[in-house]
Amino acid sequence: MARMISLVTDCVVRGYVPVIHGDACFTKAIPGAGIVSGDPMCEVLAKHFCKSNNPNDCAIFVTDVPGIFPKCPKKFQVDNELIREIIVDERGQIVSKMNINTAVVDEYDVTGGILSKIDSAVQIARAGVPVHIVEGNTEELFRCASGEQFVGTTILRST
């Protein structure tokens, strides 16, 4: 993790916005190759770089859908409204009244899919750093990154 933090620090110092993602890679822990999810990497980086008292600090998770839904939005369009805000307590428990169907996940995502993203986002929010989940390759991503109103999901720690 120290190497990743060093590389990201170097990017930021040079004026770049680092974009991370999961991938297949060679591993020392498991002989051969493994899958590394970008969600836990974002969790480590957000906890290292972001300060809970800085209103400009946040983590942005970019997905291929507009945010978090009760059911997979690619498969269910009826009775499936975007969850705009999720609140977690200091223990990392979701206190918002919501129901996410954990049985409906992308069968092709070996990194844990949206559930892994939510788990990592909850841990970041628990540390006091807001997390935005937004669709990439849309104007919403640019609005979110610019601090403007956007269509997506925000995960916050209760106050």
C-alpha positions in Angstrom: 0.0 0.0 0.0 2.9 2.4 0.7 4.0 2.1 -3.0 0.5 2.9 -4.2 0.2 5.9 -1.8 3.6 7.1 -3.1 2.6 6.8 -6.7 -0.7 8.7 -6.1 1.1 11.4 -4.2 3.5 11.9 -7.1 0.6 12.2 -9.5 -1.2 14.8 -7.3 2.0 16.8 -6.8 2.4 17.0 -10.6 -1.1 18.3 -10.9 -2.8 15.1 -12.1 -6.0 13.6 -10.9 -5.3 9.9 -10.3 -7.9 7.5 -11.6 -7.6 4.0 -10.2 -9.4 0.8 -11.0 -9.2 -2.9 -10.4 -7.4 -5.3 -12.7 -5.9 -8.8 -12.9 -2.3 -8.9 -11.6 0.5 -11.1 -10.5 0.5 -11.7 -6.7 3.1 -12.7 -4.1 0.5 -14.0 -1.7 -1.2 -16.4 -4.1 1.0 -18.1 -6.7 0.0 -16.9 -10.2 -2.4 -14.1 -10.8 -5.3 -12.6 -8.9 -8.0 -10.0 -9.2 -7.5 -6.7 -7.4 -10.6 -4.6 -6.9 -10.3 -0.8 -7.1 -12.8 -0.3 -4.3 -10.5 -1.2 -1.4 -7.7 0.7 -3.0 -10.0 3.8 -3.0 -10.8 3.1 0.6 -7.0 3.2 1.5 -6.3 6.3 -0.5 -9.3 8.2 0.8 -8.5 7.4 4.4 -4.9 8.5 3.8 -5.5 11.7 1.8 -8.9 13.1 2.8 -9.6 15.0 5.9 -13.1 14.7 7.4 -13.1 18.4 8.4 -12.3 19.6 4.8 -15.5 20.2 2.9 -13.7 19.9 -0.4 -12.5 16.3 0.3 -14.5 13.4 -1.0 -14.2 10.1 -2.8 -15.9 9.5 -6.1 -16.7 6.0 -7.3 -17.4 5.9 -11.0 -19.8 3.2 -12.2 -21.7 2.3 -15.4 -25.0 3.2 -13.8 -26.2 6.5 -12.2 -25.6 5.3 -8.6 -27.1 2.8 -6.1 -30.5 1.2 -6.7 -32.5 -1.3 -4.7 -32.2 -3.7 -7.7 -29.8 -3.9 -10.6 -30.9 -1.0 -12.9 -29.7 -2.9 -16.0 -32.2 -5.7 -15.3 -35.0 -3.9 -13.4 -36.4 -0.5 -14.5 -39.8 -0.8 -12.8 -40.1 0.1 -9.0 -36.4 0.8 -8.9 -35.6 4.3 -8.0 -32.1 5.8 -7.5 -31.1 5.9 -3.8 -29.8 9.5 -3.6 -28.4 9.4 -0.1 -27.1 6.7 2.3 -26.3 7.6 5.9 -24.0 5.5 8.1 -23.2 5.8 11.8 -19.8 5.9 13.5 -19.7 2.1 13.6 -20.2 1.9 9.8 -23.8 0.6 10.0 -26.2 1.9 7.4 -29.0 3.9 9.2 -30.9 4.9 6.1 -34.1 3.0 5.5 -33.4 1.2 2.3 -33.4 -2.3 0.8 -30.8 -3.4 -1.6 -31.4 -6.8 -3.2 -28.1 -8.5 -2.6 -29.1 -11.4 -4.8 -29.1 -9.2 -7.9 -25.5 -8.6 -8.8 -23.6 -8.6 -12.0 -22.6 -12.2 -12.5 -19.5 -11.1 -14.5 -17.9 -8.9 -11.9 -15.4 -11.0 -10.0 -14.3 -8.1 -7.8 -17.5 -8.0 -5.7 -19.6 -5.6 -7.9 -21.8 -3.0 -6.3 -21.8 -4.7 -2.9 -18.0 -4.3 -2.6 -18.3 -0.7 -3.7 -20.9 -0.1 -1.0 -18.8 -1.8 1.6 -15.7 0.3 0.8 -17.8 3.5 0.4 -19.4 2.9 3.9 -15.9 2.6 5.5 -14.8 5.8 3.8 -17.9 7.6 5.0 -17.5 6.2 8.5 -14.1 8.0 8.5 -16.0 11.2 7.9 -15.3 11.6 4.2 -18.3 11.9 1.9 -18.5 9.3 -1.0 -20.2 10.0 -4.3 -21.2 7.2 -6.6 -21.9 8.5 -10.1 -22.1 7.2 -13.7 -18.9 7.8 -15.7 -18.7 9.2 -19.2 -21.6 11.6 -18.4 -22.0 15.2 -17.5 -23.0 14.0 -14.0 -19.4 12.9 -13.4 -18.1 16.4 -14.3 -20.7 18.1 -12.1 -19.8 15.8 -9.2 -16.1 16.4 -9.6 -16.7 20.2 -9.8 -18.7 20.2 -6.6 -22.0 20.9 -8.3 -25.4 19.2 -7.9 -25.4 15.8 -9.7 -27.5 12.8 -10.2 -26.0 9.9 -8.2 -25.7 8.5 -4.7 -23.9 10.2 -1.8 -22.9 8.2 1.3 -22.4 10.3 4.4 -21.6 9.7 8.1 -24.4 10.8 10.5 -23.7 13.9 12.5 
